[in-house]
């Protein structure tokens, strides 16, 4: 992880890799040449679908605000869950939704329930849980 995030750079923060779908959360700068626009850090989620040849990315991404400094998450309770937003996108004939946010230090994994299938994965984040 870099000490700072320069304008024009993006850094992956967390990922989910399930049996059918995956997602990557990255942090990057949103900026504009307009004088009335303040530069700000934003989160961006990109979703993917597994295919026989590898990962197929969605036709779009989405996200929202982020905190500064970008690699030190805000202090929350060890068992708190702050599910912030949902991003949904896809490709030809498929769609995937990714929920993202913050969890406390005692939370070690995430479960996805889809019909009768439960997939549990450890939290994989560059800045901690």
N, C-alpha and C positions, 0 to 999 in steps of 0.2 A: 504494500500500500504506500502511495506517495504521502509525504508530509502535507502537501497542499495540492489542490486540484486547479491546474491552470485553465484558463478559458480555452475552449476548443477540445479539452480532454474529457473522456468518459472513463469511469472505473466500475467494473462489476462488483457488486456488494454481496449478493446472495443468489442462490439458484435452487431449483427443484427439478429433479430428473425422475419422473415416474415411468411406469410401463408404457403409457400411450402418449403422454404430454410432458412438456417441460417448460420452465420459465427462467429468465434471468432478470434480476433487478440491478440496474446500474444508476450511478449518480453522474450528472453532467451539468454544465452551465447553460442556462437560457439567457441569451443576451440579444440586444437589438441596437442598431445604430441610432434609433430614435432618441432624441434628447429627454423625453419624458418617461422613458422605460428604464427601470433599475435592473441591473444584472442580478440573477438569483440562481441558487442551486435547485435542481429539480431531480426527482426520481423518475426513471423510465423503465417500464416492464415490457419485455419482448417474450412472446409465447412461441412454442414450437410443438410440432407433432412428430412422433417417431415414424419413420418409414423404413421399408426394407433396405434402403441405401444410406440411412442416417437421419439427421434432424432436418425437418422442413420448417422454415420460419414463416410466421404469419405475415400478412400483407400490411400490418400496421403495428404500432406500439402506442403506449400511453403511460400516463403517470401524473404526478402532482408535485407539490412542494417538497423540500428537504431541509434539513437543519444545518447550521454552520457553527462550529467546524464540522465538515462532512463525515469524518471518520471516528467521531466520538458520540455515540448515541446518547440521547437525553436519559437522565436517571429516571428509572421507573421501578416499581416494586418487583421483587424477584419472581413472583408468580403472576404478574400482570400480563395481560394480552391487549394490545392496542391494534386491532384489525382496522386499518385506515381505509383502504379503498379496494375496488375490484376493477381490473382491466380485462376486457374481452375483445378478442380479435381472432382471425383465422385465415384460412385459404380456401381453395376450391373444394367445396363439400365438407368442410370441417370448421369447428369453432372451439375455442378454449377460453376459459375464464381463470384469471389468477388473482387471488386475494393476497394483499401484502400489508405489512405494518411492522410493529415492534413487539418483542416479547421480553420478559424478564429473564434474568440469568439462570433461574431454576428450570426453565422450559428448554428441553433438550431435543424434542422432535415435533414433527407436524404430521397429522393424519389427514388423508383424503378419503372420503367415503363416496363411492360411485356405485349405486345399486347395491349389490351384495359384496362388492369388493372393497376392502379397506387396505390402503397403502400407507405405510408409516416410513418416514425418512428422518434421519437426524437433520437438525438445522445446520445449514452450511452457509456461513456468512463470514466475510472478511473482517467485520467489525464486532463480532461476537453476537450472542443471541439477542 
